[in-house]
Amino acid sequence: MEDISCMALSEEGRKHPSDQGSDEEASGDLASRNPVLTPDFDRKFFHHACAIIQRSVIEKPFQQPHLPGPFLPDRRCRFAVALSLMLSSESNGHNEIVLSCDFNLSSSPSVFTMFWAKDKEASEAEIKRAEELCQIIRDYAKRPESRREFFPTTFGFLIKHQKSKWIKYAEKLFSLTERISPAFQSVMLTTSRELHETNIPATPRLCEDPYIRGLCIDRMVTPAQAVCLCVDTIRRVSRQIKSSGDMEPEQLFELSTMAYILAASELYRKFGELCPRMTDYEDCISLSELARAVGGYYSGLSLVPHYCKTEESIGDLTRGDLAQLTPCLVGALSEDKLQSLAKKYNLHIQDRQSPSSHDISDFYDLIRLRHAKLQGEGHAFPPLGERELWLRAFPRLADLNFQQHLPPPCTHPEVTLGLNLLSNGVPKDMFITGPVKPCFFCQIVFKGARGYKHFQIPPDDETISPGWGYTGIEEFDKVVEESVWRRLDDLLWLIY
């Protein structure tokens, strides 16, 4: 039996006063003096603490921003990312769908399953959309007559289900490329000597970007002109979509292709660093991040016709496996399955619903209670900073009202999907992906429990979610709680 109860905390090896253990008698005395300070204080006010931390982001010293790197090299992951993008109807992370695919097939006949989960209850239309997408891929894998047949069908699927999403993409892309184009034109006028000093190749033969080199050969331009061609094409197509409010599959294909080439280009990053103004460079970063999202469609979908045509495999995924692609919607585990999962991995279950509390409404009330609790447990903490000091350091706390600003708890789909895969005993390496990066808490769960060693998820962006729902596994939830209160306790040390 595998033991995954040992957690790896996010701050490696660091000891904090709150790690010294609690004195039950002192805690009991404190609770008797203030009924709010109950033994389940940390769990009861977990979401309150999250809201305070979310509004207490400390500005880091200025650091030179960096353009994001190229796409994930794992082709299976790129395919999963594309499927997730196609199923998620919103571009802002709301109505989020995450998925994973069982790539390593050992059953006979093989069954290639696309597991997916939502942050809300899936509608009948979304279930039908998942089946429709899988049917498109199954049909093509069974009869891959031509490459031209696949992309009009898949991008036609996007027009049918994601029209408003792509209009938003077009509006943002046009705005960014409109601002960036003058800066890129000035970069193109850089002298040959400057190009040599910055190691930017002047000929296709020296260009390391395969797609940029291909554009150079097809269009008979220099690598610098090829990069500008990508920017100009994105601007032209996005302007057409933005102006008309309508689109054709060929336009989406061209937009996604050029976005993919731009986001994957090392040459583009070098050009971005040459922009004369910081605002231009920041626009280049924003364009690259957006291009990664739009280019993610082409990045994953382009694998299907290529490997179906050549009879090669995507890693260990073959054309025959694609022909068996089947969607499987998973939801929250039942109590029985959660019990079985805990028994299987030597874990302990607890109530997934955190106890609600309306005892406090002001952030400073919780700060005072937390400080009193720690002192009552014997931890050495500095004097409590006045409310004015907190507001001076974190002005956004002024309008925080717990009774108004705490969203109802919701189990994130990454956790829902991960628990289902563990429960089903999927023994292979799995990639869980979605249209947005997982939050800080989901990342802690995946990193902290050794049982998730089979799973890969994209890196988090330190997003704190006040409405993060408990998993129901005590060991998983405990490590998240500890991380939150650790951060709040750090603020107590900072503000005094």
C-alpha positions in Angstrom: 0.0 0.0 0.0 1.4 3.3 -1.0 1.7 6.0 1.7 1.0 9.5 0.4 0.2 11.1 3.8 3.7 12.7 4.0 3.4 16.3 2.7 6.1 18.5 1.3 5.4 22.0 2.4 5.8 24.8 -0.2 8.5 26.5 1.8 11.2 23.9 2.0 12.8 23.3 5.3 11.6 26.6 6.8 10.5 26.6 10.4 7.9 29.1 11.6 6.6 29.6 15.1 3.2 28.2 14.1 5.0 24.9 13.3 5.9 24.3 17.0 2.7 22.6 17.8 -0.3 23.8 19.8 -0.9 23.7 23.6 -4.4 22.3 23.9 -4.9 23.7 27.4 -3.8 27.2 26.4 -6.0 27.0 23.4 -8.9 25.9 25.5 -8.5 28.7 28.0 -8.4 31.2 25.1 -11.6 29.7 23.6 -13.3 30.0 26.9 -12.4 33.7 27.0 -13.6 34.3 23.4 -16.1 31.9 21.9 -14.8 32.8 18.4 -11.5 31.1 19.2 -12.6 27.5 18.9 -10.3 24.5 18.2 -11.4 24.7 14.5 -10.4 28.3 14.2 -7.9 27.8 11.4 -10.5 25.9 9.3 -13.4 28.1 10.3 -11.6 31.3 9.1 -9.6 29.8 6.3 -11.4 31.7 3.6 -11.2 35.0 5.6 -7.5 34.6 5.8 -7.3 34.0 2.0 -9.2 37.2 1.4 -6.8 39.2 3.5 -3.7 37.7 1.8 -5.3 38.3 -1.6 -5.5 42.0 -0.8 -2.1 42.2 0.9 0.2 41.4 -2.1 3.5 42.9 -1.4 5.0 44.7 -4.3 8.3 43.1 -5.2 11.3 45.1 -6.2 11.3 45.9 -10.0 12.7 43.1 -12.0 13.3 43.0 -15.8 10.3 41.0 -17.2 11.0 38.1 -19.4 9.2 36.9 -22.4 7.8 33.4 -21.9 9.6 30.4 -23.3 8.4 28.2 -26.2 5.6 25.7 -26.0 5.7 22.5 -24.0 7.9 19.9 -25.8 5.7 17.0 -24.8 3.4 16.4 -27.8 0.8 14.5 -25.7 0.5 17.5 -23.4 0.1 19.9 -26.4 -2.7 17.7 -27.7 -4.4 17.8 -24.2 -4.0 21.6 -24.0 -5.7 22.0 -27.4 -8.7 19.8 -26.4 -9.1 21.8 -23.2 -9.1 25.1 -25.1 -11.7 23.8 -27.5 -14.0 22.8 -24.7 -13.7 25.9 -22.6 -16.1 28.5 -23.9 -14.7 31.5 -22.0 -11.3 33.2 -22.4 -11.1 34.6 -18.9 -10.9 31.4 -16.9 -14.6 31.4 -15.9 -16.6 28.3 -16.8 -13.3 26.5 -16.7 -12.9 23.0 -18.0 -9.8 20.9 -17.3 -9.0 17.5 -18.7 -6.5 14.7 -18.9 -6.1 11.8 -21.3 -5.2 8.2 -20.7 -2.4 7.9 -23.2 -0.8 4.6 -22.2 -3.2 1.9 -23.4 -2.9 -1.7 -22.3 -6.4 -2.9 -22.7 -7.5 -4.9 -25.7 -9.3 -3.4 -27.6 -7.7 -0.1 -26.6 -9.8 2.6 -25.0 -8.5 6.1 -25.3 -10.3 8.2 -22.7 -10.5 12.0 -22.4 -11.3 12.7 -18.7 -12.7 16.1 -18.1 -14.1 18.1 -15.2 -15.7 21.5 -14.6 -15.7 24.1 -11.8 -19.5 24.0 -12.1 -22.0 21.4 -13.0 -21.7 20.5 -16.6 -24.7 21.3 -18.8 -26.2 19.0 -21.3 -24.9 21.2 -24.1 -21.3 20.9 -22.8 -21.6 17.2 -22.6 -22.8 17.0 -26.2 -20.0 19.4 -27.2 -17.3 17.1 -25.7 -18.8 14.1 -27.6 -18.9 16.2 -30.8 -15.3 17.1 -30.5 -14.2 13.5 -29.9 -16.4 12.4 -32.8 -14.5 14.8 -35.1 -11.2 13.3 -34.1 -12.4 9.8 -34.3 -13.8 10.3 -37.8 -10.6 11.8 -39.1 -8.4 9.1 -37.5 -10.5 6.5 -39.3 -10.3 8.2 -42.7 -7.5 10.7 -42.9 -7.9 11.4 -46.6 -6.3 14.9 -46.5 -4.9 17.5 -44.2 -7.3 20.1 -45.6 -10.4 18.2 -44.4 -9.4 18.3 -40.7 -8.7 22.0 -40.0 -11.9 23.4 -41.6 -13.9 21.0 -39.5 -12.1 21.7 -36.2 -12.0 25.4 -36.6 -15.6 25.3 -37.8 -16.4 23.6 -34.5 -14.8 26.7 -32.8 -16.9 29.1 -34.8 -20.0 27.2 -33.8 -19.2 27.0 -30.1 -16.6 29.8 -29.3 -17.5 32.7 -31.6 -17.6 35.3 -28.8 -14.4 34.0 -27.4 -12.5 34.4 -30.7 -13.9 37.9 -31.1 -12.4 38.8 -27.7 -9.1 37.2 -28.9 -9.2 39.3 -32.0 -9.9 42.6 -30.2 -7.0 42.0 -27.8 -4.6 40.8 -30.6 -5.4 43.8 -32.8 -4.9 46.3 -29.9 -1.5 44.8 -29.0 -0.2 44.4 -32.6 -1.3 47.9 -33.5 0.9 49.3 -30.7 3.8 46.9 -31.3 4.1 47.4 -35.1 5.9 50.8 -35.0 8.4 49.4 -32.5 9.1 46.4 -34.7 9.5 48.6 -37.8 12.2 50.5 -35.9 13.9 47.3 -34.9 14.0 46.2 -38.5 16.0 49.3 -39.3 18.7 48.2 -36.9 22.1 48.3 -38.6 23.9 45.1 -39.6 26.5 45.8 -36.9 23.9 45.9 -34.2 22.3 42.7 -35.5 25.7 41.0 -35.3 26.3 42.3 -31.7 23.0 41.0 -30.5 23.4 37.6 -32.3 20.2 38.1 -34.4 20.7 36.2 -37.6 20.3 38.2 -40.8 19.9 35.2 -43.2 17.5 32.2 -43.1 20.4 29.9 -43.0 21.5 31.2 -39.6 18.0 31.3 -38.2 17.4 28.7 -35.5 13.6 28.9 -35.5 12.3 26.3 -37.9 8.9 27.9 -38.6 10.5 31.4 -39.1 13.0 29.8 -41.4 10.2 28.1 -43.3 8.4 31.5 -43.7 11.7 33.0 -45.0 11.9 30.4 -47.7 8.2 30.5 -48.6 7.9 34.3 -48.7 11.5 35.0 -49.7 12.1 37.4 -46.8 14.8 37.7 -44.1 14.1 36.3 -40.6 13.6 39.9 -39.3 10.9 40.4 -42.0 9.4 37.0 -41.2 8.8 38.0 -37.6 7.3 41.3 -38.6 5.1 39.3 -41.1 3.7 37.3 -38.2 2.9 40.4 -36.3 1.3 42.1 -39.4 -0.7 39.0 -40.3 -2.1 38.7 -36.8 -3.0 42.4 -36.9 -4.7 42.0 -40.3 -6.7 38.9 -39.5 -7.7 40.1 -36.1 -8.8 43.4 -37.5 -11.0 41.6 -40.1 -12.7 39.5 -37.3 -13.0 42.5 -35.0 -14.6 44.8 -37.6 -17.0 42.3 -39.1 -17.9 40.3 -36.0 -17.9 37.3 -38.3 -15.2 34.7 -39.2 -14.3 31.8 -41.4 -12.4 28.6 -40.4 -9.5 29.7 -42.7 -9.2 33.0 -40.7 -9.0 31.2 -37.4 -6.5 28.7 -38.8 -4.3 31.5 -40.1 -4.6 33.5 -36.8 -3.7 30.4 -34.7 -0.9 29.3 -36.9 0.8 32.8 -37.0 0.3 33.1 -33.2 1.9 29.7 -32.7 4.9 30.7 -34.8 5.3 34.0 -33.0 5.0 32.6 -29.5 7.4 29.7 -30.3 10.0 32.0 -31.9 13.3 32.7 -30.1 13.9 35.4 -32.6 10.8 37.2 -31.5 12.0 37.3 -27.9 15.3 38.7 -29.0 13.5 41.4 -31.0 11.4 42.2 -28.0 14.5 42.8 -25.9 15.7 45.4 -28.5 12.5 47.5 -28.3 13.7 51.0 -27.3 11.0 51.6 -24.6 10.0 49.5 -21.7 6.3 49.9 -22.6 7.1 48.4 -26.0 8.8 45.4 -24.4 5.9 44.9 -22.0 3.5 44.9 -25.0 5.7 42.3 -26.6 5.4 40.1 -23.4 1.6 40.6 -23.4 1.4 39.7 -27.1 3.5 36.6 -26.5 1.3 35.4 -23.7 -1.9 35.9 -25.7 -0.3 34.3 -28.8 0.5 31.2 -26.7 -3.2 30.8 -25.9 -4.4 31.4 -29.4 -1.5 29.3 -30.9 -2.3 26.5 -28.4 -5.1 25.4 -30.7 -2.8 24.9 -33.7 0.0 23.5 -31.5 -2.1 20.5 -30.5 -4.5 20.1 -33.4 -1.6 20.0 -35.9 -0.4 16.8 -34.4 -3.5 14.9 -35.4 -3.4 15.0 -39.2 0.4 14.7 -39.2 0.6 11.6 -37.2 -2.5 10.0 -38.7 -1.0 10.6 -42.1 2.5 9.2 -41.3 1.2 6.4 -39.1 3.6 7.6 -36.4 2.6 8.1 -32.8 2.2 11.1 -30.5 4.6 9.7 -27.9 2.9 6.3 -27.5 -0.4 7.5 -28.9 -1.2 6.1 -32.3 -3.8 6.7 -35.0 -5.7 3.7 -33.8 -5.9 5.1 -30.3 -7.3 8.4 -31.7 -10.0 6.5 -33.5 -11.2 5.3 -30.0 -11.2 8.7 -28.3 -14.1 8.8 -25.8 -15.1 11.6 -23.4 -15.6 10.9 -19.7 -17.0 13.6 -17.5 -16.0 13.2 -13.8 -17.6 15.0 -10.8 -17.0 15.2 -7.1 -16.3 11.8 -5.5 -19.1 10.3 -3.5 -18.5 9.7 0.2 -18.1 5.9 -0.5 -15.4 6.5 -3.1 -13.7 9.1 -1.0 -13.6 6.5 1.9 -12.1 3.9 -0.5 -9.5 6.4 -1.8 -8.5 7.3 1.8 -8.2 3.6 2.7 -6.2 2.8 -0.4 -3.6 5.4 0.2 -3.6 5.4 4.0 -5.3 8.8 4.3 -8.0 10.3 6.5 -11.2 12.0 5.3 -12.9 15.0 6.8 -15.9 17.1 6.0 -15.6 18.8 2.7 -17.7 21.7 3.8 -15.8 24.2 6.0 -17.8 25.6 8.9 -19.2 29.0 8.0 -18.8 31.9 10.2 -20.3 35.4 10.3 -18.8 36.3 13.6 -16.5 38.9 12.1 -16.8 41.3 9.3 -13.7 43.5 9.5 -10.2 42.2 8.5 -8.6 43.7 11.6 -10.9 41.6 13.9 -9.4 38.5 12.4 -5.8 39.9 12.7 -6.4 40.5 16.4 -7.9 37.1 17.0 -5.1 35.3 15.2 -2.5 37.3 17.2 -4.3 36.5 20.5 -4.5 32.8 19.5 -0.8 32.5 18.8 0.1 34.3 22.0 -2.3 32.1 23.9 -0.5 29.0 22.5 2.8 30.3 23.7 4.3 31.5 20.4 6.6 34.5 20.6 5.1 37.2 18.4 5.8 40.9 18.3 3.2 43.5 19.4 0.1 43.7 17.2 0.4 46.5 14.6 -2.3 49.1 14.7 -5.1 49.0 12.1 -3.8 52.2 10.5 -0.4 50.5 9.9 -2.1 47.7 8.0 -4.1 50.0 5.9 -1.1 52.1 5.1 0.8 49.0 4.0 -2.2 47.4 2.2 -4.8 50.0 1.2 -7.0 47.4 -0.5 -7.9 46.0 2.9 -10.0 49.2 3.6 -13.1 48.0 1.6 -12.8 44.3 2.5 -16.0 43.1 4.1 -16.1 39.3 4.7 -19.9 39.1 4.6 -19.9 40.6 1.1 -16.7 39.6 -0.5 -16.3 35.9 0.3 -17.5 33.7 -2.6 -19.1 30.3 -1.8 -16.5 27.5 -1.6 -16.0 25.5 -4.8 -13.8 22.5 -5.4 -11.5 23.4 -8.3 -11.7 21.1 -11.3 -8.0 20.2 -11.2 -8.5 18.7 -7.7 -11.8 17.0 -8.7 -10.1 15.4 -11.7 -7.0 14.4 -9.8 -9.0 12.7 -7.0 -11.0 10.8 -9.6 -7.9 9.6 -11.4 -6.4 8.5 -8.1 -9.7 6.8 -7.2 -9.8 5.0 -10.5 -6.2 3.8 -10.0 -4.8 5.3 -13.2 -1.2 4.2 -12.9 0.4 6.1 -15.7 1.8 9.6 -16.1 -1.1 12.0 -16.6 -1.1 15.6 -17.7 -3.9 17.7 -16.2 -4.4 20.9 -18.1 -6.9 23.7 -18.5 -7.3 27.1 -20.2 -5.8 28.9 -17.3 -3.0 28.1 -14.8 -4.0 26.3 -11.6 -4.2 28.4 -8.5 -1.6 28.4 -5.7 -3.7 26.0 -3.5 -4.2 23.4 -6.3 -0.4 23.5 -6.9 0.3 22.9 -3.2 -2.0 19.8 -3.3 -0.3 18.4 -6.4 3.2 19.1 -5.1 2.6 18.2 -1.5 1.0 14.7 -1.9 3.4 12.1 -3.2 0.3 10.3 -4.6 0.2 12.9 -7.3 3.6 11.9 -8.5 2.0 10.5 -11.6 0.5 13.9 -12.6 1.9 16.9 -14.3 0.2 20.3 -14.2 1.4 23.7 -15.5 3.1 25.9 -13.0 1.0 28.1 -10.8 1.0 31.9 -10.8 0.6 32.4 -7.0 -3.1 33.1 -7.4 -4.9 33.0 -4.0 -8.5 31.8 -4.2 -10.7 32.8 -1.2 -13.4 30.4 -2.5 -11.1 27.4 -2.8 -13.1 24.3 -1.7 -11.7 21.6 0.5 -10.9 18.2 -1.0 -12.2 16.1 1.9 -8.8 14.5 2.4 -7.4 15.8 5.7 -3.7 15.5 4.7 -4.3 17.5 1.5 -6.4 20.2 3.1 -4.1 20.5 6.1 -1.1 21.5 4.0 -3.1 24.2 2.2 -4.4 25.6 5.5 -0.8 25.6 6.9 0.4 27.5 3.9 -2.3 30.2 4.2 -1.8 30.8 8.0 1.9 30.8 7.5 1.6 33.7 5.1 -0.8 35.6 7.4 1.6 35.1 10.3 4.4 36.5 8.1 2.3 39.6 7.8 2.0 39.8 11.6 5.8 40.0 11.8 5.9 42.5 9.0 3.3 45.0 10.4 4.2 46.0 14.0 
